[in-house]
Amino acid sequence: MQGTTREGEGGRRVADVCRAAAQRLTKAGLEDGESVARQAVAFLLGCSVPDLHRRALEPWPAAASLRLEDALDRLAAHEPPAYVFGDAEFRGHRIVVDARVLVPRPETEQLVQAVLDDASLWSRETVQIADVCTGSGCIAVALALEQPRARVVAIDVSEEALAVARLNVIAHGLEDRVRLVQGEWLADLPDEKFDAVVSNPPYVTDAEWCALPPRVRAHEPRLALVGGADGLDAYRFIAPQAYRALLRGGRIFLEIGAFQSDLVSAIVAAAGFSGIQYYQDYQGRDRWVTATKP
């Protein structure tokens, strides 16, 4: 470990520690080294990043030095900050994450918003939703917290991922509204019917996986990211299974790769869905496909 914050270093202040941590992470090749360093310092001080400005001249607590060194070692090795800190923010909710699950992305926050904004869906007193490839459970938790009418079945093939999802369901007190199921897509729920199927499935191609940055490729689970040679394997399973599982008028919501809208739409249409629509991310790229079972 490098001696960035050892005890007895001349009465270092919080600002000094932030500066040294940022220099170390930037030198290690992190493009966002300064931002991540502030996150690490704030995490160990138990405050928010904006609060660091107010606390800049406070003495750095020596008792936190070894923990910061450990965090910086992991961050310098390109481990995702959310894994180092143990959780991530998703739509304002704290979600426990570790190497068993993906770190929630902003695009998936927008997927949840698309579901919440669907007025036809929420006209019902109780809305049954299947969250396929739930991972950390962030989608299921957010939907249940933000829409009291939602009842969610959160499905994942990975027992390890479901263990993390269970932590999040319990932490938010949602055991009566979010049910966890281990299974492959919707195949293990042949008799259940839903008003909506939501999924952020693996959609990275084999070639794209090899080009991903170290923070992703070396640490996040490949199973949750790669969707086969063309990235579309998951959609080929989910679309027809969702069609069978949905009630008439039911809706499917799928997150997709930035250049997959036409291909995924064709798969969804072939499964029998109509009224296919695209939603765009903040960069103007198609990132979600929605459709209706006639």
Rosetta blueprint (number, residue, H / E / L):
1 M L
2 Q L
3 G L
4 T L
5 T L
6 R L
7 E L
8 G L
9 E L
10 G L
11 G L
12 R L
13 R E
14 V H
15 A H
16 D H
17 V H
18 C H
19 R H
20 A H
21 A H
22 A H
23 Q H
24 R H
25 L H
26 T H
27 K H
28 A L
29 G L
30 L L
31 E L
32 D L
33 G H
34 E H
35 S H
36 V H
37 A H
38 R H
39 Q H
40 A H
41 V H
42 A H
43 F H
44 L H
45 L H
46 G L
47 C L
48 S L
49 V L
50 P L
51 D H
52 L H
53 H H
54 R H
55 R L
56 A L
57 L L
58 E L
59 P E
60 W L
61 P L
62 A H
63 A H
64 A H
65 S H
66 L H
67 R H
68 L H
69 E H
70 D H
71 A H
72 L H
73 D H
74 R H
75 L H
76 A H
77 A L
78 H L
79 E L
80 P L
81 P H
82 A H
83 Y H
84 V H
85 F H
86 G L
87 D E
88 A E
89 E E
90 F E
91 R L
92 G L
93 H E
94 R E
95 I E
96 V E
97 V L
98 D L
99 A L
100 R L
101 V L
102 L L
103 V L
104 P L
105 R L
106 P H
107 E H
108 T H
109 E H
110 Q H
111 L H
112 V H
113 Q H
114 A H
115 V H
116 L H
117 D L
118 D L
119 A L
120 S L
121 L H
122 W H
123 S H
124 R L
125 E L
126 T L
127 V E
128 Q E
129 I E
130 A E
131 D E
132 V E
133 C L
134 T L
135 G L
136 S L
137 G L
138 C H
139 I H
140 A H
141 V H
142 A H
143 L H
144 A H
145 L H
146 E H
147 Q L
148 P L
149 R L
150 A E
151 R E
152 V E
153 V E
154 A E
155 I E
156 D E
157 V L
158 S L
159 E H
160 E H
161 A H
162 L H
163 A H
164 V H
165 A H
166 R H
167 L H
168 N H
169 V H
170 I H
171 A H
172 H L
173 G L
174 L L
175 E L
176 D L
177 R L
178 V E
179 R E
180 L E
181 V E
182 Q E
183 G L
184 E L
185 W L
186 L L
187 A L
188 D L
189 L L
190 P L
191 D L
192 E L
193 K L
194 F E
195 D E
196 A E
197 V E
198 V E
199 S E
200 N L
201 P L
202 P L
203 Y L
204 V E
205 T L
206 D H
207 A H
208 E H
209 W H
210 C H
211 A H
212 L L
213 P L
214 P H
215 R H
216 V H
217 R H
218 A L
219 H L
220 E L
221 P L
222 R H
223 L H
224 A H
225 L L
226 V E
227 G L
228 G L
229 A L
230 D L
231 G L
232 L L
233 D H
234 A H
235 Y H
236 R H
237 F H
238 I H
239 A H
240 P H
241 Q H
242 A H
243 Y H
244 R H
245 A H
246 L E
247 L E
248 R E
249 G E
250 G E
251 R E
252 I E
253 F E
254 L E
255 E E
256 I L
257 G L
258 A L
259 F L
260 Q L
261 S H
262 D H
263 L H
264 V H
265 S H
266 A H
267 I H
268 V H
269 A H
270 A H
271 A L
272 G L
273 F L
274 S E
275 G E
276 I E
277 Q E
278 Y E
279 Y E
280 Q E
281 D L
282 Y L
283 Q L
284 G L
285 R L
286 D E
287 R E
288 W E
289 V E
290 T E
291 A E
292 T E
293 K L
294 P L
